[in-house]
Amino acid sequence: MQALTIAQREWNQQLRRERQEAQHRASLARAAQSRPRAHSLPLTNAAGHTEAPLETTPAESE
């Protein structure tokens, strides 16, 4: 009986850790989505030509 109780306690602790990790990953994903993105309007260079805006990824900006 004691071994079963210990196994159940360990199982519940593992489930709790996995749930917390999933919540943390979801929180990081939400934070990444809420970051401001690069300017979306076309840019004009010194010669007056329109250029595409520079896009940065979260990895590049960190």
N, C-alpha and C positions, 0 to 999 in steps of 0.2 A: 504494500500500500504506500509506503514512504517513497519508493522509487517512482511510482506512478505520479504522486504529488509533485515530486521534484521535476519529472519530465514535463508535466503540465505547466508548471511555473516557468521552466525554460522556454517552452513553446510560446507561452503568452508574452514573455519578454522579447522573443525574436519577432513575433508579430507586431509588437509595439514599436520596436526599432525600425522595422520595414515600413510601417505606417508613417512614422516620423520622417524617415528618409524620403518617402514619396511626397509628403507635404512640403518638405524643404525643396525638392526638385521643382514642384509645381510653383512654389513661391519664387524661385529663381527664374522660371520661365515667364511668369507674370511680370516680374521686374524687367526682364529683357524686352518684353513686348511694349512696355510703357516708356522705354527710353526714346527720346526724340530722334528722329531720322534726319538724314542729310537734307539740305534744301532741295525742294522739288521743282523750282522754276528754272528755266534755261539760263545759262550764264553767257555773258557777252565778253569776248576777249578784247585786247587792245585794238585789234584790227576791225572790230565791230562784228565778228563772226560769232554765231551762237554755238555754244558748246554744251555737252551733256553735263549735268551736275555730278560732282564727285559723290559716290556712295561709299559709306564706310560700314563695315560689319562690326558687331560688338567686340569681336576679338581684336580687330585693328585699332579700335579706339581705347583699348585698355592698356 
